[in-house]
Amino acid sequence: MASFVLKVLNVRLLIRRGTCLHRPSTETLFGVCRSSYSTDGDNGVPKIYTKTGDKGFSSTFTGERRPKEDQVFEALGTTDELSSALGLAREFCLDKGHSFTPQLDKIQCVLQDLGSNVATPVSSARESHRKKTTFSPEPIAELETWIDAFTEKLPPLTNFILPSGGKSSAALHVARTICRRAERRVSPIVRAGEVDPNVAKYLNRLSDYLFTVARYAAMKEGSQETIYQRPT
């Protein structure tokens, strides 16, 4: 996970932060990451494995070695899991022709920036590290704008609903619950002053967005959401 984050930090130089206006070609991607991937004697052929984590330790972006069960890597791993869940939900949404899928693309890009900040603990970061991994509050405001726009189109919520409403909606609910877990993993290191507080705020707002857009997806597909009823 740590080596993956370091490679992504290099690739971010080619991608406008948080927008993913274009994706680098495979050749360019490997060109940027060559020093991270390659090992001596491989003639420059990139390798996905680095072997640096075989003893149970990984590196932060600052170069600090920490156990893989460290809170930083727990937060990074859960954020990566969240992005993967969003990718799956996006595929279901694309199949149904939902117009909000570009928002999901952008969120995945923002999560890469978020992970970069998490991977740069303040206690071991130099100014050069912090400049490369700052996390802007702007994506938080953007999520709030999207939430408000969807809410205006949805019927009022008068009952507790269960994760349901079709594949798109259900997959977005799965992403929502992983987002909540990512927020829980990030909270301790934010309180410790190691990570930008905007990281936790973004994840908090993102779970609200995912709840709202899951309901919107169900409505657009004409799928019935399951209402909670106390078992008799």
DOTOR-762330 format. One record per atom (N, C-alpha, C, CB): z, x, y; residue in three letters. Coordinates in steps of 0.001 Angstrom, whole numbers, padded with zeros to 6 digits, always signed. Last residue first. Glycine has a CB too. Layout:
// residues N
ZXYala...
This chain:
// residues 232
+013760-041913-008552thr+014730-042954-008930thr+015330-042622-010288thr+014059-044361-008961thr+013227-039395-006097pro+013077-039865-007494pro+014151-040878-007825pro+013145-038681-008492pro+012099-040118-002879arg+013259-039732-003668arg+013113-040260-005085arg+014557-040253-003026arg+008942-038894-002012gln+009745-040089-002346gln+010907-039642-003207gln+008887-041186-003089gln+006628-037490+000195tyr+007867-037312-000566tyr+008547-038656-000777tyr+008821-036336+000156tyr+003180-038103-000201ile+004398-038345+000570ile+005615-038160-000331ile+004388-039769+001191ile+000309-036177-000364thr+001375-036791-001151thr+002651-036892-000322thr+001634-035985-002440thr-002669-037023+001346glu-001498-036161+001230glu-000403-036896+000469glu-000993-035719+002626glu-005940-037591+000263gln-004628-038182+000492gln-003529-037129+000342gln-004387-039349-000480gln-008858-036575+001992ser-007953-036440+000850ser-006565-036969+001221ser-007866-034957+000389ser-010894-036330+003803gly-010557-037660+003324gly-009649-037645+002118gly-011795-038407+002996gly-011355-033958+004959glu-011937-034150+003636glu-011682-035552+003089glu-011384-033119+002676glu-009889-034202+007291lys-011344-034077+007399lys-012033-034310+006059lys-011716-032701+007937lys-007245-034286+006189met-007790-035421+006938met-009316-035367+006986met-007218-035444+008363met-007013-031730+005080ala-006900-032913+004226ala-007512-034131+004914ala-005426-033185+003871ala-007227-030177+007405ala-008222-030044+006338ala-008202-031264+005428ala-007968-028770+005518ala-004903-030963+008747tyr-006212-031252+009336tyr-007309-031174+008278tyr-006515-030274+010488tyr-002933-029931+007088arg-003014-031379+007288arg-004386-031773+007837arg-001901-031856+008244arg-003546-027243+007475ala-003605-027814+006126ala-003709-029330+006206ala-002364-027404+005299ala-003023-026900+010147val-004427-026856+009736val-004591-027358+008301val-004981-025425+009864val-000191-027108+010095thr-001007-028045+010863thr-002448-028066+010380thr-000964-027690+012338thr+000580-024976+008467phe+001001-026334+008131phe+000081-027348+008813phe+002474-026570+008549phe-000525-022877+009943leu-001026-023154+008601leu-000613-024535+008110leu-000534-022098+007633leu+000998-022974+012324tyr-000455-023182+012349tyr-000966-023585+010975tyr-001177-021912+012827tyr+003510-022319+011311asp+003293-023632+011929asp+001802-023969+011988asp+003899-023664+013347asp+002976-019717+010502ser+003345-020705+009484ser+003193-022121+010022ser+004786-020474+009006ser+002477-018543+012995leu+001391-018667+012031leu+001738-019682+010945leu+001079-017306+011403leu+004932-018414+014227arg+003943-019357+014752arg+002811-019583+013759arg+003377-018851+016079arg+006094-016429+012638asn+006738-017721+012785asn+005739-018776+013249asn+007903-017625+013765asn+004344-014322+013062leu+004449-014895+011718leu+005116-016264+011760leu+005235-013956+010792leu+004837-013850+015813tyr+003503-014239+015343tyr+003576-014904+013971tyr+002578-013014+015284tyr+007510-013103+015822lys+007093-014322+016531lys+005734-014802+016032lys+007038-014072+018051lys+007395-010698+014438ala+008120-011834+013852ala+007713-013137+014514ala+009636-011636+013981ala+005850-009271+016339val+005411-009381+014943val+006076-010584+014283val+005739-008082+014156val+007283-009145+018661asn+006136-010054+018631asn+005577-010235+017218asn+005042-009537+019551asn+009126-007091+018309pro+009558-008472+018083pro+008412-009474+018038pro+010518-008876+019152pro+007968-004211+016606asp+007821-005055+017796asp+008264-006486+017488asp+006353-005043+018299asp+010430-002465+014681val+009140-003153+014777val+009138-004030+016024val+008861-004007+013499val+012970-001445+014770glu+011921-000593+014212glu+010520-001165+014422glu+012163-000383+012737glu+015234-002851+015421gly+014498-002203+016494gly+013365-001314+016036gly+015421-001409+017305gly+016495-004386+013589ala+016900-002976+013643ala+016168-002206+014736ala+016652-002311+012299ala+015106-006736+013794arg+016469-006685+014338arg+016975-005248+014461arg+017421-007495+013454arg+012818-005908+012408val+012710-006260+013821val+014094-006182+014468val+012098-007683+013996val+013825-005595+009902ile+013376-004377+010585ile+013089-004648+012063ile+012119-003811+009899ile+014526-008283+009238pro+015541-007224+009298pro+015084-005983+010053pro+015943-006831+007908pro+011934-009712+009468ser+013065-009969+010366ser+014106-008843+010394ser+013737-011250+009963ser+010088-009242+007454val+009949-008518+008718val+011222-008609+009562val+008758-009064+009509val+010792-010975+005428arg+010774-009535+005144arg+010746-008713+006441arg+009554-009179+004267arg+010481-013447+006679arg+011816-013043+006219arg+011874-011547+005948arg+012205-013819+004955arg+007706-013399+007087glu+008603-013432+008241glu+010014-012995+007844glu+008636-014844+008857glu+006866-013499+004447ala+006555-012314+005247ala+007455-012251+006480ala+005070-012318+005666ala+007722-016085+003853arg+008362-014944+003175arg+008087-013649+003935arg+007858-014822+001714arg+005990-017541+005457arg+007433-017654+005668arg+008170-016474+005025arg+007957-018988+005095arg+003605-016822+004211cys+003837-016427+005599cys+005326-016498+005926cys+003031-017324+006562cys+003875-018135+001835ile+003880-016665+001806ile+004138-016127+003211ile+002532-016112+001250ile+003624-020733+002802thr+004893-020322+002199thr+004987-018797+002089thr+005054-020961+000812thr+000952-020677+003767arg+002075-020957+004671arg+003396-020464+004084arg+002164-022462+004963arg-000533-020312+001456ala-000514-019244+002462ala+000658-019430+003427ala-001848-019213+003243ala-000048-022846+000374val+000420-021642-000341val+000508-020469+000635val-000535-021290-001532val-001359-024395+002296his+000091-024530+002145his+000673-023327+001379his+000433-025852+001412his-003951-023629+001774leu-003382-023288+003079leu-001858-023423+003045leu-003978-024192+004187leu-004249-024802-000727ala-004310-023340-000614ala-003729-022872+000722ala-005766-022847-000760ala-004118-027516-000028ala-003092-026954-000900ala-003068-025426-000803ala-003330-027390-002354ala-006463-027764+001565ser-005138-028010+002125ser-004050-027350+001285ser-004879-029511+002232ser-008466-027155-000344ser-008350-026413+000921ser-006948-026538+001479ser-009376-026920+001952ser-008002-029036-002418lys-007878-027599-002662lys-007702-026798-001373lys-009095-027098-003409lys-005956-031906-001424gly-007197-031221-001776gly-006999-029720-001878gly-008275-031529-000756gly-003329-032675-000777gly-004434-032997+000125gly-005739-032304-000177gly-004048-032674+001493gly-000343-030627-000750ser-001328-031456-001456ser-002528-031634-000541ser-000723-032850-001875ser+003030-030260-000459pro+001771-029502-000452pro+000743-030192-001335pro+001999-028046-000931pro+004323-033415+000742leu+004336-032334-000237leu+003030-031551-000131leu+004535-032887-001679leu+005872-034547+003758ile+004719-034470+002857ile+004890-033287+001920ile+003394-034346+003654ile+008083-036851+005175phe+007930-035527+004579phe+006727-035567+003646phe+009228-035086+003813phe+006629-038966+007723asn+007299-038748+006443asn+007208-037275+006068asn+006677-039634+005333asn+005214-039019+010029thr+006365-039926+009943thr+007155-039771+008647thr+005899-041355+010073thr+003256-037476+012249leu+003905-037212+010969leu+005194-038034+010908leu+004199-035679+010783leu+000430-039098+013722pro+001820-038628+013789pro+002410-038465+012393pro+002679-039603+014611pro-002854-037823+012869pro-001905-038944+013013pro-000482-038405+013059pro-002059-039965+011842pro-004530-035279+014818leu-003856-035734+013599leu-002996-036961+013866leu-002995-034615+013016leu-005478-034312+017151lys-006433-035035+016310lys-005786-035650+015072lys-007545-034106+015887lys-003421-032896+018287glu-003965-034033+019033glu-004886-034896+018182glu-004715-033542+020253glu-003166-030806+016487thr-002135-031844+016526thr-002632-033089+017243thr-000875-031319+017209thr-005282-029122+017133phe-005300-029856+015864phe-004318-031026+015889phe-004966-028916+014698phe-004385-028188+019658ala-005684-028857+019530ala-005765-029669+018243ala-006818-027830+019571ala-001938-026952+019062asp-001965-028113+019952asp-003265-028898+019805asp-001784-027671+021404asp-002856-024836+017452ile-001941-025840+016906ile-001992-027113+017753ile-000493-025286+016847ile-004394-023363+019289trp-005039-023989+018122trp-004160-025097+017541trp-005339-022930+017036trp-002356-022538+021047thr-003478-023342+021543thr-004176-024063+020400thr-004481-022458+022298thr-000816-021010+019331glu-000235-022204+019933glu-001318-023128+020476glu+000734-021819+021048glu-002569-018903+018786leu-002143-019801+017707leu-001593-021104+018275leu-001083-019121+016823leu-002629-017750+021355glu-003841-018335+020789glu-003512-019289+019645glu-004781-017236+020300glu-000053-016773+021638ala-000506-017847+022527ala-001750-018529+021977ala-000788-017300+023928ala-000260-014776+019690ile+000737-015844+019563ile+000330-017037+020405ile+002137-015346+019982ile-002184-012980+020600pro-002487-013815+019434pro-001490-014950+019222pro-002530-012960+018200pro-000734-011758+022828glu-001842-012699+023051glu-002174-013543+021818glu-003077-011937+023481glu+001129-009790+022468pro+001583-011180+022331pro+000453-012198+022457pro+002635-011477+023372pro+000005-006962+020475ser-000044-007772+021693ser+000506-009172+021446ser-001479-007859+022219ser+001315-004118+019254phe+000972-005490+018848phe+001113-006398+020052phe+001878-005985+017672phe+000218-000727+018851thr+000885-001774+019624thr+000414-003148+019148thr+000609-001598+021141thr-000797+001535+017618thr-000336+000435+016775thr+000433-000636+017548thr+000530+000974+015673thr-001467+003629+019263lys-002485+003161+018316lys-002089+001879+017598lys-002765+004232+017298lys+000869+004117+020661lys-000322+003676+021405lys-001376+003087+020475lys-000922+004847+022193lys+002560+005090+018673arg+002812+003764+019247arg+001602+003237+019997arg+004013+003810+020180arg+001513+007654+018174his+001519+006632+017120his+001632+005243+017726his+002676+006874+016131his+001974+008899+020609ser+000593+008768+020139ser+000479+007740+019026ser+000068+010114+019656ser+004745+008945+020693glu+004021+008089+021639glu+002580+007876+021191glu+004048+008702+023048glu+005918+008869+017272arg+005649+009535+018543arg+004873+008576+019436arg+004857+010866+018330arg+008357+007368+015198ala+007044+007314+015841ala+007001+008144+017111ala+006672+005877+016156ala+010707+006959+013911ser+009984+008183+013563ser+008621+008274+014258ser+009796+008259+012054ser+011731+004588+014924ser+012632+005734+014790ser+011911+007036+014471ser+013645+005457+013722ser+009728+002661+014735val+010005+003263+016035val+010817+004541+015894val+010742+002276+016928val+007370+002742+012097pro+008760+002553+012521pro+009065+003330+013798pro+009717+002984+011408pro+004622+001597+011415thr+004933+002624+012401thr+006360+002429+012908thr+003924+002586+013578thr+003961-000550+009901ala+003862+000760+009254ala+004208+001917+010182ala+002473+000956+008715ala+004013-002602+011730val+005094-002513+010750val+005130-001128+010116val+004931-003591+009667val+001564-002101+012994asn+002813-001974+013740asn+004004-001824+012809asn+003014-003176+014646asn-000182-002626+010920ser-000174-001297+011526ser+001115-001062+012300ser-001384-001120+012449ser+000255-005335+010481gly+000676-004368+009470gly+000725-002953+010016gly-000252-004421+008281gly-000986-006314+012808leu+000442-006540+012583leu+000994-005529+011576leu+000690-007981+012087leu-003613-005657+012275asp-002944-005044+013417asp-001427-005161+013276asp-003411-005697+014730asp-003975-007327+010060gln-004147-005872+009903gln-003458-005139+011049gln-005656-005493+009850gln-003596-009793+011244leu-002606-009340+010267leu-002748-007847+009973leu-002739-010140+008971leu-005934-010002+012704val-004671-009813+013426val-003591-009309+012478val-004222-011129+014097val-007690-010483+010581cys-007823-009252+011368cys-006537-008954+012130cys-009004-009364+012348cys-006805-012969+009748gln-006747-011845+008813gln-006871-010518+009550gln-007853-011967+007758gln-007413-014436+012071ile-006016-014256+011670ile-005879-013093+010700ile-005467-015539+011034ile-010181-014455+011959lys-009510-013736+013044lys-008058-013464+012700lys-009598-014528+014349lys-010621-016053+009707asp-011130-014673+009758asp-010353-013861+010789asp-012644-014656+010095asp-009506-018424+010607leu-008876-017725+009487leu-009345-016278+009431leu-009187-018436+008158leu-011344-019063+012586gln-009952-018805+012957gln-009232-018051+011847gln-009220-020121+013264gln-013636-019595+011115pro-013584-018373+011933pro-012171-018044+012420pro-014509-018515+013131pro-012877-022130+009936thr-012819-020901+009134thr-012902-019616+009970thr-013940-020908+008123thr-013054-024556+011206phe-011997-023643+011650phe-011956-022338+010861phe-010662-024327+011547phe-014900-026276+010140ser-015294-025542+011342ser-014260-024500+011768ser-015529-026510+012477ser-015596-026489+006675his-014649-026657+007781his-014997-025738+008950his-013216-026379+007304his-017136-026747+004327gly-017787-026711+005634gly-016850-026886+006816gly-018821-027760+005691gly-016123-026498+001842lys-016076-027839+002438lys-016669-027878+003844lys-014643-028334+002479lys-016372-023812+001392asp-017061-024732+000482asp-017132-026140+001053asp-016360-024761-000871asp-014582-022849+003310leu-016024-022642+003491leu-016823-023605+002623leu-016407-021190+003158leu-012175-023522+002090cys-012550-024173+003358cys-014041-024012+003647cys-011728-023590+004521cys-012165-021823-000107phe-012151-023268-000320phe-012615-024007+000934phe-010744-023737-000723phe-012120-019390+001337glu-013246-019693+000456glu-013324-021196+000149glu-013126-018890-000851glu-009641-019551+002635arg-010878-019532+003422arg-012087-019893+002559arg-011083-018149+004062arg-007880-019253+000533ala-007954-020541+001233ala-009244-020644+002031ala-006741-020724+002163ala-008376-016530-000005leu-008677-017554-001009leu-008811-018919-000356leu-007588-017590-002092leu-007487-015385+002401gly-008868-015180+001953gly-009284-016205+000922gly-009037-013789+001383gly-004812-016103+002380leu-005691-016673+003401leu-007157-016523+003010leu-005438-016005+004756leu-003966-014490+000309ala-003886-015941+000153ala-004768-016648+001175ala-002434-016416+000290ala-004368-012003+001537ser-005127-012351+000331ser-005123-013859+000098ser-004546-011628-000896ser-002504-012137+003592ser-003925-012030+003926ser-004800-012399+002734ser-004257-010612+004401ser-000152-012200+002037leu-000504-013318+002914leu-001990-013302+003258leu+000332-013272+004198leu-000220-009677+000899glu-000295-010851+000029glu-000696-012083+000832glu+001052-011091-000679glu+000182-008189+003217asp-001071-008032+002473asp-001292-009227+001542asp-001060-006712+001661asp+002782-008996+003758thr+001718-009288+004729thr+000352-009171+004074thr+001806-008337+005939thr+004067-007931+001566thr+004026-009385+001713thr+002970-009801+002724thr+005394-009920+002135thr+003725-005188+002048gly+003177-005794+000840gly+003069-007299+000958gly+004025-005439-000352gly+005127-004857+004457leu+003695-004584+004392leu+003054-005276+003189leu+003446-003075+004325leu+007739-005495+003663ala+007080-006288+004703ala+005566-006097+004664ala+007621-005909+006088ala+008157-003478+001789glu+008290-004874+001381glu+007571-005779+002379glu+009782-005272+001265glu+007903-001273+003438phe+006850-001516+002456phe+006939-002920+001865phe+006924-000482+001344phe+010260-001594+004986val+008944-001486+005630val+007834-001820+004642val+008733-000070+006206val+012323-001534+003115gln+012019-002776+003819gln+010654-002750+004499gln+013087-003055+004844gln+011462+000230+000083asp+011960+000203+001452asp+011521-001083+002155asp+011465+001437+002229asp+010415+000643-002369glu+011152-000600-002194glu+011770-000696-000802glu+012235-000720-003253glu+009313+003149-002231lys+008400+002019-002177lys+009105+000675-002009lys+007569+001991-003416lys+011077+005353-000017pro+010908+004708-001321pro+010036+003471-001199pro+012270+004336-001921pro+009129+007318+002347arg+010197+006370+002040arg+009986+005809+000635arg+010242+005222+003090arg+008200+009798+004596arg+008184+009386+003190arg+009395+008498+002915arg+008181+010628+002240arg+006367+009642+007608glu+007674+009623+006965glu+007545+009114+005535glu+008660+008749+007762glu+004038+009386+008963gly+004143+010491+008020gly+005466+010554+007296gly+003917+011767+008723gly+003622+007164+010457thr+004205+008313+011156thr+004343+009540+010250thr+005567+007938+011717thr+002856+005295+008672phe+001816+005856+009518phe+002324+007087+010269phe+001313+004804+010505phe+004750+006208+005702thr+004459+005348+006837thr+003336+005990+007651thr+005734+005118+007713thr+004105+006820+002259ser+004209+007310+003636ser+003975+006193+004632ser+003214+008440+003881ser+006158+006343-000691ser+004935+006185+000090ser+005186+006652+001518ser+004450+004710+000072ser+007336+006945-004021phe+007495+007074-002578phe+006132+006876-001905phe+008104+008463-002207phe+007017+007085-006769gly+007807+005991-006207gly+008081+006094-004724gly+009087+005907-006912gly+005337+008992-007659lys+006769+009224-007883lys+007648+008184-007189lys+007148+010612-007398lys+002780+008283-006875asp+003108+008246-008306asp+004601+008423-008595asp+002334+009320-009029asp+001625+008313-004413gly+002731+007386-004635gly+003225+007346-006063gly+002325+006025-004228gly-000506+009994-004379thr+000658+010396-003579thr+001849+009464-003796thr+000292+010425-002096thr-002857+009321-005595lys-001797+009882-006452lys-000531+010250-005687lys-002313+011107-007166lys-005040+008061-004515thr-004581+009281-003865thr-003511+010013-004679thr-004042+008955-002491thr-008021+006210-005176tyr-006662+006584-005535tyr-006298+007926-004908tyr-006505+006644-007061tyr-010596+005967-004309ile-009674+004934-003892ile-008234+005310-004212ile-010029+003622-004550ile-012528+008629-002973lys-011770+008084-004098lys-010787+007050-003573lys-011026+009210-004876lys-015750+009798-001925pro-014481+009117-001660pro-013847+008565-002929pro-014693+007991-000666pro-016961+013023-002218val-017085+011680-002766val-015758+010954-002596val-017507+011721-004260val-016741+015638-001406gly-016778+014611-000375gly-016935+013206-000896gly-017870+014892+000554gly-016475+017187-003670asn-017746+017217-002952asn-017868+016071-001958asn-018899+017167-003932asn-014036+017425-004745asp-014781+016229-005148asp-016106+016106-004405asp-013942+014984-004908asp-012383+019529-004072gly-013307+019731-005169gly-014084+018495-005578gly-012573+020235-006326gly-009558+017710-002978asp-010265+018988-003071asp-011185+019003-004287asp-009266+020156-003145asp-010286+014269-002202thr-009422+015322-002732thr-010254+016578-002882thr-008777+014909-004094thr-010537+011546+000173ser-011067+012650-000613ser-009976+013580-001111ser-012063+013428+000199ser-009358+009562+001791tyr-009736+009268+000419tyr-009968+010523-000419tyr-010972+008423+000409tyr-008858+010621+004289ser-007788+009927+003592ser-008097+009766+002116ser-007545+008573+004219ser-011240+011721+005106ser-010105+012620+004954ser-008960+011958+004207ser-009630+013096+006310ser-012913+009408+005196arg-013152+010474+004218arg-011924+011348+004016arg-014324+011335+004657arg-012957+007203+006809cys-011782+007387+005962cys-011887+008597+005046cys-011557+006158+005136cys-015397+007256+008092val-014185+007320+008898val-012994+007710+008044val-013926+005983+009586val-017099+007054+005885gly-017195+008189+006784gly-015939+008361+007609gly-018385+008036+007688gly-016503+004629+004792phe-016094+005819+004062phe-016161+007041+004945phe-016958+006017+002832phe-017608+003082+006855leu-016222+002927+006467leu-015727+004168+005752leu-016048+001701+005587leu-020294+003805+006821thr-019477+004129+007982thr-018008+004073+007634thr-019779+003183+009133thr-021007+002811+004276glu-021187+004230+004582glu-020301+004635+005754glu-022666+004537+004898glu-020469+000106+004489thr-019733+000898+003517thr-019826+002382+003853thr-020262+000637+002104thr-020301-000821+007994ser-020990-000681+006725ser-020154+000169+005789ser-022385-000068+006918ser-017746-002759+009587pro-018484-001518+009384pro-019197-001527+008041pro-017544-000314+009475pro-018271-005999+010943arg-017604-005179+009930arg-018422-003905+009727arg-017439-005963+008577arg-017636-007474+014113his-018552-006972+013092his-017742-006157+012108his-019708-006121+013716his-015520-008724+015300leu-016859-009105+015726leu-017915-008589+014768leu-017132-008591+017123leu-012675-008980+014857cys-013631-008755+013765cys-015028-009201+014153cys-013186-009492+012503cys-010465-009406+016482thr-011596-010314+016586thr-012594-010160+015457thr-012287-010109+017885thr-008345-007565+016463gly-008044-008979+016295gly-009236-009905+016321gly-007117-009393+017330gly-010009-005086+018226arg-008717-005537+017732arg-008642-007056+017665arg-007604-005000+018613arg-013161-004263+016983arg-012397-004731+018128arg-011153-005418+017639arg-013226-005673+019009arg-013519-001549+014869ile-013465-003010+014942ile-012642-003409+016155ile-012865-003621+013639ile-013313+001130+014624leu-014659+000590+014653leu-014695-000920+014863leu-015363+000935+013383leu-010667+001680+014453leu-011372+002265+015580leu-012771+001687+015720leu-011443+003771+015430leu-009887+000646+012037arg-009711-000188+013207arg-010400+000384+014432arg-008252-000376+013484arg-010101+002667+010199val-011234+001750+010317val-011123+000909+011576val-011324+000846+009089val-007563+003843+010427asn-008761+004584+010821asn-009929+003642+011071asn-009133+005608+009748asn-005977+001794+009436leu-005766+002262+010799leu-006961+003056+011303leu-004506+003109+010877leu-006834+001689+006798val-007187+000594+007698val-007003+001010+009147val-006344-000647+007394val-005606+003976+005824lys-007062+003906+005852lys-007528+002816+006805lys-007615+003654+004446lys-002942+003239+006033leu-003421+004380+006786leu-004941+004370+006887leu-002943+005672+006144leu-002857+001107+004228val-002627+000856+005645val-003152+002000+006489val-001143+000642+005916val-003276+002487+001821phe-004230+001464+002249phe-004101+001213+003744phe-004013+000155+001467phe-000988+004010+001682ser-002259+004702+001871ser-003329+003733+002321ser-002691+005403+000585ser+000855+001891+001277ala+000932+002723+002477ala-000383+003436+002736ala+002060+003741+002349ala+000000+000822-001205met+000000+000000+000000met+000000+000857+001256met+001203-000930+000006met
